[in-house]
Amino acid sequence: MKLLLLLCFPFFLNAQNALNPRVNSFIDSFDGSTNYFFVEETHPGLILMIREVQYDCFQESYYVFTELYWKDKSGNYFKKKFYPCSETDANKIDSKAYEFAIANFELIKNEEVLPYQTKPDKIEDGKIIRYFSGKSHTAFRNYFFKKNNEIFSKKFDTYFITTKGDNLNYEHNQNLKLIQLENLILGEED
């Protein structure tokens, strides 16, 4: 029985929970020593309404795409995009986003994006009153990290990192390594 557990254990190390099964299959092809991270962006609503081409593969009431970043054994850095009905070839990229994520792995693991708060907390009749703002139909970003044998994920509503205006948590969120990684990735797409 112990032998069986040892044989199955390496497969568990690459366990992940991407919404797109093709992402999971691709990651399963990595050896256990490959470090990587991916970001999955989920948009509520159907993309079918704005697409000219009819896609039969859409099954959910949301649209999701995934960007996977990794470094191969030769020291090359790659990014591969996955969509509900397709995927791109792996493209060589510079090392910035990947190296930033790996270098800040522990910091990112221990930080949290705070919600969009419009007023400071106050206490009334012994109860804490909090003032938060929210929007429906905003995108969510789920970052999933694997370094050595450690795996974790961080998810946030993109609305929480917007507007300097009345968002009391804007500065806190912008100083997080996770959001700095987010901005680095979004800057590469320009």
Secondary structure as UniProt FT lines:
FT   HELIX           2..13
FT   HELIX           21..28
FT   TURN            32..33
FT   STRAND          36..44
FT   HELIX           47..50
FT   STRAND          62..71
FT   TURN            73..74
FT   STRAND          77..82
FT   STRAND          91..93
FT   HELIX           96..103
FT   HELIX           105..109
FT   STRAND          117..124
FT   TURN            125..126
FT   STRAND          127..132
FT   TURN            136..137
FT   STRAND          140..147
FT   TURN            148..149
FT   STRAND          150..157
FT   HELIX           158..161
FT   TURN            168..169
FT   HELIX           170..174
FT   HELIX           177..188
//
